[in-house]
Amino acid sequence: MLHHVSPGPHHLLGPLGMDVGRNTGVAFSLISGHSALAFVLAAALTVVVAACVARVLAVLPAIVFGLLLGGAIGNLADRIFRHASGGVVDFLTLPHWATFNVADSAITVGVAGLIVLLVLRRPLFIKGGRS
């Protein structure tokens, strides 16, 4: 994205567009400008989600936590490998919404899925050790 897309907004499909930017904060640019704090929070949450993945009970919770973990690792890798800015590259746009990336999309779908599973009172984790 950084090397192959010209600066400025581009229309893709329907309301979806593209405009390359960087986010040194977390979701919706919260704590923007504090990239070290954002990195520590992202790393801690990634470890928590990874621990949850190890205890999932069924396919649906595995998909939900897989989306969360994949998105978290994607954004964390972006922060590590683009350390000069300390931020992630965001490039997808929707009207009246913050610019985001594919990892953010995975996290958003994962959180929505987790909410649905909790509302439906579906068991998420195995109890005790695996047999």
N, C-alpha and C positions, 0 to 999 in steps of 0.2 A: 504494500500500500504506500509506504513512504517513498519508494523509488519509482513507481509506475503510474501514479495518479497525479494529475496536475492539481495545483492548489485550487480551492474553491469548491462550491457545491456542485454536485452532479446528480441528475435524475436517473434512477434505476428502473423501477417498476411501480406503478400505482403511487402510493404515498411514500414508498421507500426511496431514499436517496443516499448519497455518499458525500462526506466531507471529512477529510483527515484531520484529526486533532489528537492531543495528548491529555490524559487525565492523571494528575499526580495524586489525586485523592482516591476515595473509594466510590461506591454507588452514588450517582447523581452529583459527583464532585465534592461530596462531603469531605471535610478535612483536607481540602485541596491545598497544595503547597507544603504539606507535611508528609513527604514521600516516605521518610523513614518510619513514621508511625503507621502509615498505610501499609507498608511492607510487613511490619510486625503483626498488625491485625490480620492481614491476609494470610500470613504464614500460620498464625495460631488457629484461625478458623479452618484452614486446610487440614491441619493435624486433627482437629476435632471431627471434621467430616470423614477423614480417612479412618479414624477409629470407629465411626458409625458404620462405615462400609463393611468393616470386618465382622459386624454383628447382624447384618440384615437377614431377614427371615425369608423373603419371597422375591419374586421377579420384579414386581412393581416398585417396592422400596429400593431394590438394587438399581433400577433404572433411574429413580429419583436421586438417590445419593451418587450415582455415577455421573449424572448431569452436573450436580453440585461440585463434585470432586474434579471433574474434567474442566469445568469453567474456572474453578479456583486455581488449579494448576496452570491453566492457560494464561490467566492474568498474572499469576506469580512469575511464570517464566518470562513473560513480557517485561515485567519490572526488573528481573535479574539481567536479562540480555540487552535491555535498553537502559542500563543503569545511569547513563549520562543525564537523562531527564528524570529518572525515578518513577516514571509513569507508564501507563499502558496506552497503546495506540487505539483510539476509538475512531470509527469511520462510517458507521451506519446511522442514518438519520430518519426520523419520522416527525411529522408535524406535531408541535407542542410536546415534544419528548426530548430528553437528553441524548446526545450522541452516544452510541454504544458500539460494542464489538461482538463477535460470535461467542466468546467466552461469557460475556455478560448475558447474552441470550440464553445460554445453557443454564446459568445460575438462576435466571428469572423463571424459566420453565421448571427447573428443579424445585424452587421455592413454592411455586404454584402447585406442583404435584404433591409436595410435602403437606401443604395446607389441605389439599383435597383428601389425602390419606388420613390426616389427623381428624378432619371433620367427619369422615366416614368411620372413624375409630378402627381403622385397620391396624393389625399388629405390625410393627416395623422391625423389631429385633427378636432374636432368639433369646431364650432365658437360660442363663448358665452357660456352660461350654457346649461346643458342637459335639454331636455323637456320631 
